[in-house]
Amino acid sequence: YDGHGEVTRQIQERSIYPDDLRQARLDEAITWLDQHLGWDAPQTNWKSLGPAIAHDRLNAAYHYLVDGLFAYNGRWRTWRNRQMSCLLQLPWLPAGLADDILQVANAPSLDYAGYMARVEKLTAYFEALQEQLIADGDYTEPVDEAFIRSHEEPGRAWNMAEWNAKRRERSGN
């Protein structure tokens, strides 16, 4: 019994999905999906690493797509054994994903044709997620922005002034 609503308020406060975490998880998902699905990576993986590792890379891409969808919706990713139920109940999913989920999560066959069929599905839903993020105004260039935010290394044009200021501060100059 929560006659004053205090317990409800505390649960809501402690289970909120913070915006900075949402941004970080979206950035990570976008960056890795681009690495796994872009740049002819799937074809190169199949040829150079073989079917077992290539399929495993698609499993990683699926993992990042699911991470991205949970983050987009501001929802905590649940236990692995309950994940599919929760995924399919998210407030926003790309159109058609629920119907295609078995082909997104699994290749229809273990040969190259089955592998590429899964690549096509994963790529289509990654593109749909990016389009939604752009439409919402969260990103204008998802892959570029996600990469830049995730890689604040010295010498990059977007943070060189900040890096120099910190360096001067540390060295006392």
C-alpha positions as CSV (number, residue, x, y, z in Angstrom):
1,Y,0.0,0.0,0.0
2,D,1.3,3.4,-1.0
3,G,-1.2,5.9,0.4
4,H,0.9,9.0,-0.2
5,G,2.5,8.0,-3.5
6,E,6.0,8.2,-2.1
7,V,7.0,4.6,-3.2
8,T,5.6,5.2,-6.7
9,R,7.6,8.4,-6.9
10,Q,10.8,6.7,-5.8
11,I,10.4,3.9,-8.2
12,Q,9.9,6.3,-11.1
13,E,12.9,8.4,-10.1
14,R,15.2,5.4,-9.7
15,S,14.1,3.6,-12.9
16,I,14.3,6.6,-15.2
17,Y,16.5,6.1,-18.3
18,P,18.8,9.2,-18.3
19,D,19.2,11.2,-21.5
20,D,23.1,11.0,-21.4
21,L,22.9,7.2,-21.2
22,R,20.4,7.1,-24.1
23,Q,22.8,9.2,-26.1
24,A,25.8,7.1,-25.3
25,R,24.0,3.8,-26.1
26,L,22.6,5.2,-29.3
27,D,26.1,6.4,-30.3
28,E,27.7,3.0,-29.5
29,A,25.0,1.1,-31.4
30,I,25.2,3.3,-34.4
31,T,29.0,3.2,-34.6
32,W,29.1,-0.6,-34.3
33,L,26.2,-1.2,-36.6
34,D,28.1,0.9,-39.2
35,Q,31.2,-1.1,-38.6
36,H,29.4,-4.5,-38.9
37,L,27.1,-3.6,-41.8
38,G,28.7,-0.8,-43.8
39,W,31.8,-0.6,-45.9
40,D,31.2,-4.1,-47.5
41,A,32.2,-5.5,-44.1
42,P,29.7,-8.4,-44.3
43,Q,31.1,-9.6,-47.6
44,T,34.7,-9.1,-46.5
45,N,34.0,-11.0,-43.2
46,W,32.6,-13.9,-45.1
47,K,35.5,-14.1,-47.5
48,S,38.4,-13.5,-45.1
49,L,37.1,-14.8,-41.8
50,G,34.8,-17.6,-42.9
51,P,31.2,-18.4,-42.2
52,A,31.4,-19.0,-38.4
53,I,33.0,-15.7,-37.6
54,A,30.9,-13.8,-40.2
55,H,27.7,-15.1,-38.7
56,D,29.0,-14.2,-35.3
57,R,29.6,-10.6,-36.5
58,L,25.9,-10.5,-37.6
59,N,25.0,-11.7,-34.1
60,A,26.9,-8.7,-32.7
61,A,25.1,-6.4,-35.2
62,Y,21.8,-7.8,-34.0
63,H,22.8,-7.1,-30.4
64,Y,23.7,-3.5,-31.3
65,L,20.4,-3.0,-33.2
66,V,18.5,-4.2,-30.1
67,D,20.6,-1.9,-27.9
68,G,19.8,1.0,-30.2
69,L,16.1,0.2,-30.2
70,F,15.9,0.0,-26.4
71,A,17.9,3.2,-26.1
72,Y,15.8,5.0,-28.7
73,N,12.7,4.2,-26.6
74,G,14.4,5.1,-23.4
75,R,13.8,1.7,-22.0
76,W,16.1,-0.6,-20.0
77,R,17.2,-3.7,-21.9
78,T,15.9,-6.6,-19.9
79,W,17.2,-10.0,-19.1
80,R,18.2,-12.0,-22.2
81,N,15.5,-14.7,-21.6
82,R,12.8,-12.0,-21.7
83,Q,14.3,-9.7,-24.2
84,M,12.2,-10.6,-27.3
85,S,9.0,-10.1,-25.4
86,C,10.1,-6.7,-24.3
87,L,11.6,-5.8,-27.6
88,L,8.4,-6.4,-29.5
89,Q,6.4,-4.3,-27.0
90,L,8.6,-1.2,-27.3
91,P,6.6,2.0,-28.1
92,W,8.4,2.5,-31.4
93,L,9.8,-0.1,-33.7
94,P,10.7,0.3,-37.4
95,A,7.7,-0.7,-39.6
96,G,7.8,-4.4,-40.4
97,L,10.3,-5.4,-37.7
98,A,7.9,-7.5,-35.7
99,D,7.0,-9.5,-38.8
100,D,10.7,-9.8,-39.8
101,I,12.2,-10.4,-36.4
102,L,13.1,-14.1,-37.0
103,Q,15.0,-13.2,-40.1
104,V,16.7,-10.2,-38.3
105,A,17.7,-12.4,-35.4
106,N,18.7,-15.5,-37.4
107,A,19.9,-16.2,-40.9
108,P,17.4,-18.3,-42.8
109,S,20.3,-20.7,-43.8
110,L,23.9,-21.1,-42.9
111,D,25.2,-20.6,-46.5
112,Y,26.2,-17.3,-48.1
113,A,22.7,-16.6,-49.4
114,G,21.1,-17.0,-46.0
115,Y,23.9,-14.9,-44.5
116,M,23.3,-12.1,-47.0
117,A,19.5,-12.3,-46.5
118,R,20.1,-11.5,-42.8
119,V,22.6,-8.7,-43.7
120,E,19.9,-7.1,-45.9
121,K,17.3,-7.2,-43.0
122,L,19.7,-5.9,-40.4
123,T,20.8,-3.1,-42.8
124,A,17.3,-2.1,-43.6
125,Y,16.3,-1.8,-39.9
126,F,19.5,0.0,-39.1
127,E,18.7,2.5,-41.8
128,A,15.1,2.8,-40.4
129,L,16.5,3.6,-37.0
130,Q,18.8,6.3,-38.4
131,E,15.9,7.8,-40.4
132,Q,13.8,8.0,-37.3
133,L,16.6,9.6,-35.3
134,I,17.0,12.2,-38.1
135,A,13.2,12.8,-38.2
136,D,13.1,13.3,-34.5
137,G,16.0,15.8,-34.7
138,D,18.3,13.7,-32.5
139,Y,20.9,13.5,-35.2
140,T,21.5,15.0,-38.7
141,E,24.3,12.6,-39.7
142,P,24.0,9.7,-37.2
143,V,27.2,7.7,-38.0
144,D,29.4,10.8,-38.1
145,E,28.0,12.4,-35.0
146,A,28.1,9.1,-33.0
147,F,31.7,8.5,-34.0
148,I,32.8,12.0,-33.1
149,R,31.1,11.9,-29.7
150,S,32.6,8.5,-29.0
151,H,36.2,9.3,-30.0
152,E,37.3,12.5,-28.3
153,E,41.0,12.0,-29.1
154,P,43.6,14.7,-29.2
155,G,44.3,16.2,-32.5
156,R,40.9,15.9,-34.0
157,A,39.6,19.2,-35.4
158,W,36.5,19.3,-33.3
159,N,38.3,19.2,-29.9
160,M,41.8,20.5,-30.5
161,A,41.2,23.8,-28.8
162,E,39.8,22.0,-25.7
163,W,42.7,19.6,-25.7
164,N,45.2,22.4,-25.9
165,A,43.5,24.3,-23.0
166,K,43.6,21.2,-20.8
167,R,47.3,20.6,-21.7
168,R,48.2,24.2,-20.8
169,E,46.3,23.8,-17.5
170,R,48.2,20.6,-16.6
171,S,51.6,21.9,-17.6
172,G,51.1,25.3,-16.0
173,N,51.8,27.3,-19.2
